[in-house]
Amino acid sequence: MSSKAPRCGLTFSRMKTVRVAVVGAGVIGFSTAVRIAEALPICSVTLLAEKFSPDTTSDVAAGIVLAQEFPDIPLERQRRWFKDGFDHFFAIAHSEDAPEAGIMMCSGCQIFREAPANMKPYWSDIVIGYRPMTDRELKRFPNHKFGQAFTTLKCECSSYLPWLEKRFRKAGGRVEQRRVNSLQELSNDFDIIVNCTGLGSKTLVGDDQVQPIRGQVLKMDAPWLKHFIRDVDGMTYIYPGIHSVTIGGTRQVEDMRLHVDEGDSRSILERCSRLEPSLRKAKVLYQSVGLRPGRRSPRVERELVQMGGRQVPVVHNYGHGGWGVSFSWGTSLDALGLVRQCLQEIPLQAKL
């Protein structure tokens, strides 16, 4: 880094710790907070949010670890994000923490109505046992012409988020339940701000690229189902979990409704039952709605923001759409790297 690199303008003369605020208590926020708290003992990390599990968007997420391509992110970076996440969840799934963290291995298939141009996506050698489905396997899906079979992981966020919070507190992190209306209101109490507010970034930092994408899911009592099925259009999926089977879904852009739509529920049940007829005999346990933080590509970057007469470093990590669980651990590592860059620019006396 050039000796002329701009400093973050932090005022630390006698401080021994750097005060970091992480805003947002979903899977992105807690993953990022854990990364910082565990890796940077010089930092005192506080996570602030209005809502915590079980009331976050992440709690509604089906939690299957899959990937799509983001148009504005180099493919190698996306691959690293996905691999970091897969390896992280894989390690938990094979540890004694698996039940408490809500992580399990999950095998199944992704099916296509038309064969894709790229039959071997960038993540194919990261998941386990990736292969094209055989003609025999595809016979059960007569409207689909191609399929991918593989083993991945499933994360039950209603368990995983409390597990992450416990890990964060163990690393010395603090949690504060409060609504943050403006980053400016944090500038007096914190030296670095990390924005993981997802859809909230539309108003909090004025990002017009962020848009709500409404998702509705049903939790089914169908313990006989052991394998996932996902139509690649992203609209119809069946994901067996630890306690129930999640079926969905909807992708309704700019739809802010948080109440359950019975018409959507009927459509979801009908579509999923065509793929897995036994679901017609399953009991609906409950239904949930969440608003995905849609964005063309996630925003993982830093900027200096003028607040109260000084420049405050703000690290952004949001806009993952329906892929927050899959990319949470990977993008949080990048966010950690951005916080490290800010620390390198702090005047030397701050670290003494």
N, C-alpha and C positions, 0 to 999 in steps of 0.2 A: 504494500500500500504506500502511495506517495506520502512524503512528509507534509505535503500541502493538503492532504485529505481533510475535509471539513470535520470539525468536532461537533458532537451532539449538543454542546452547550450546557452540559449538566453542571450543577453547582454542588460540589462535594467536599469542600476543603477538609473537613475532619471526619467525614463519614467512612465507616468501615464496610458497609454493605450497600449494595445497589438495590433500590426498591423497584420491584417489577410488578405491574398489574397485568393479569390475564383476564380479559373480559369475555365471558361466555362459558357455560357449564355443560355444553354438549360434548360429543366424543372428540371434536377437534380441540375445544378449550381445555378439557382435562388432559388429553394426550400431550398437548403443548406445555401445560403447566407442570406435568410430571417430568417431561424431558428437561425443562429449565431447572426445576428444583433439585433434581438428582445430579445434573451435570455441572451446575454452577453454584457451589456453596457460597460464593461472594454475594449471591443474589438472595434477597428476601422476597419470596413470591406470594402474592395474594391473588386468589381467583375470585372475581366478582361476577354475580349474575342475579337476575331477578327470579329465574326459574331453574330448579334442579330436578334430577331424576326423582320420580317418574314422569315429570311434566315437561320434558324437553322433546324437541323434534327427533333427536336420536333414539328416544325410547320407542318411537313408532316404527323406526327403521327395521326392515326385515333382517339386516345384518349379515347378508351373505357376502363373502369376500370375492368380488368379481371386478372387472375393469372395463372401461371404455376409453376411447382415444379423445383427448382434449385437443382442439385445433391449434391452440396458441402455445402449447408447452412442448419443448423438444421431447421426442419419443424416448430417448434414453433417460431423461429425467422422470418421465412417467413410469418407465419400467423400474427405476430405482425406488420411487415412491411405493409402487405396488409390491415389489420384492421385500422392502423393509416391513411393510404391513403383514405380508404373508408369513415371513419368518417369525415376526413377533407373535402373531396369533398361533402359529404352529407350535412354538416353544411353550406357550401357555397351555395349549390343548394337551400337551404331553407332560404336564407338570401336575403337582398336587393341587395347584390353584385352579385347575380347569373347572370344577363344579362351582366354586365361588365366583369366578370371573365370567362364567357362562359361555365358555368357548368349547366348540366341538368340531370334529371332522365331519364333513358332509360330502357325499358323492352324488353325482347326478348328471344331468345333461342340459345343454342349451340348444334349442332347435330353431331352424330357419325355414321360412316359406320358400325362399330362393337361396341357392348356394351363394355365399359371400365371395367377393373378389379375392379377399385374403383368407384362406382357409386355415392359416396358422398364425394367429394373432401374437403380438409381442409378449403376452403373458403366458403363452402355451407351455414354455419350459419352466415356469415358476410354480404353477399348480402341479398337482401330482397325477401322473398317468394320463396326460392329455392324449386323445386320439379321436379321429373321425368315427362317428357311429356307423355301424354296419346296416345294410339294407334290412336285415331281419329286425334290428332294434327300431328302425324308423317306421316299420309297418304299423306300430301302434299309434303313429302320428301321421295319418294319411294326407293331411294338408301341408305337411312339411317335407322338404326335399333334402335337407342336410342337417347334421347335428354334430355336436361336440360333447364327448363324454370325458369327465375328469373328476378329481377329488379336490375340494377346497375346504374352507372353514366357515363356520357360522358363529356370529357373535350376538349373544342376547344382551342388548344394551341395558336392559333393566337390571341385570346383574353386573355387567361390565363397568358401567359408570360408577356405582358405589364402590366397586373394587379399585378403580382408578383413583377415586377420591381418598380411599384409605391409604393407597400407595403414596399419593401426593402429601397427605398429612404426615405420613411416616418420614418423608423427606424434608419435613419442616415447613411445608406449605400451609397457608392460612386460607380459610374460605369465608367469604362475606356475602350474605344475601342482600342485594340491593339493586335497584334499577339504575342503570347508567344512561342518562339522557344525552350526555355530551362528553367526549373525551377531555374537553377543557376542564371539567370538574375534577378530573383525576390529576391534573398537572402539578398541583401543589404537594400532593402526597406521594407521587411516584416519579421515578426517574426514567423508566422505560415502560411503554404501554404496548401490550400485545392484544390485537383485536381479533377475536375468534367468535364474532357474534352472528355469523351466518347471514340469515335473512335480515337481521337487525342492521347490517352494514348499509343497507339501502338508505336508511335515515341517519344512522350514527356517523357515517363518513361520506354520505351523499353519493354512493355508488349506484348510478342508474342502470348499470349492467345487471344488477341483482334483481331477480324476479321470483315470486313465489310459484312453486309447482306443487299443487295439492296432491297428496297421496293418501289413499284410503286402503286399509288392510283389514282382513278378518283373521281372528285366531280360532283355529278349529281343533276339536278333540278328535284326532285321527291317528292314534299311536301305531297303527299298522303301516303307515307311510314312512319310509326310511330314506328315500332318495329325492333330491330336488329336481324340479323341471322348470326351466325358464324359456319362454318364448323370447327370442332376441329382440322383439319390438319393445320389450320392457314393460308391456302392459299386463301380461299374464304370467304369473309365477306361483310356484308351490314350493315352500321351503320348510321341511321338517326341522323342528327345534328340540330343545331339551324337554320342554313342558307342553308344547302345542305345535301345531303346523300353521305357519303364516301363509295366507294366500292373498293375492292382489292382482291388479291394483288399478290405480288411476295416475295419469300425468296431466293434470289440468292447470295450464299456465295462467298466471295472474288470477287465480281463484283463491280467495282468502277464507273460504268457508271452513270452519273447524268442526262443524257438526257432522254427524254420520248421515250420509245420503242413502236412503233405502234403495233407490234405483241403482246406484253404484254397487251396493251390496249384492243385489240380484244379478247384475251384469258380471261381477267378479265370480260369484258362485257358478254361474252358467258357463263362463269361459274356462274356469279351472276344472269344472266337472267334465268338460269335453276332453281335456287332457288326462284327467284322472277320475273316471266315473265313480269310484268308491267314495268320493267326497260327497256325493248325494246322500250318503248314509251318515255323514259326520255331523256332529253338533257344533253350532257356532258358540264359542265361549264368550267372546266379546269383539267389539269393532273399534278401530282407532283411526284418527285422521292426523296427519302432520303436513307442514308446509316445508318442502325442500328448498334450500337456498340455491336456486338455479342461477347459473352464470355460464357464459360461453366457455370459460376455463377458470379454475381456481386462482385466487389472488394470493400469492405467497411472495411478499416483497416488503421492503421497509421504506419509510420516508421520514423526513424531518418536518414537523408541524409546528408552526409558530403558536405558542400558548403562553399567555401572561408575560410577554417580554422576553421569552427565551425559546429556543428550538428544542422540542421534545421528540426523541426518536419513537416512532410508532411502527411496529411490526405487524403486518396483516397476514392472516391465515384463514381464509374463508372462501365460500363460493363453490363447494364441492358437489352441489346438486344431490343426486341420489347415491353418490359414491363416497360419502364421508367416512363410513366405517372402513372401507377398503383402503383409503389413502390417508387415514388419520395419522398413523404412526410415521409414515414416510414424510408427509408435509410438515409434521411437527418437528422432525429432525432438521429440515430446512429452516424452519422458524427459529429453532435453537441456534443454528449457524448465524442467522441474522442478528440475534441478540448478542452473540459473541462478537460480531463485528462492531456493534455499538459499544460494547465494553472496551474494545481495543482503542476506541476513539475517546474514551473518558480520560481526563487529565490524570496523570500518574498518582497524585496524592490521594485520589479516590480509592486506590487499591492498596494503600499502605496500611 
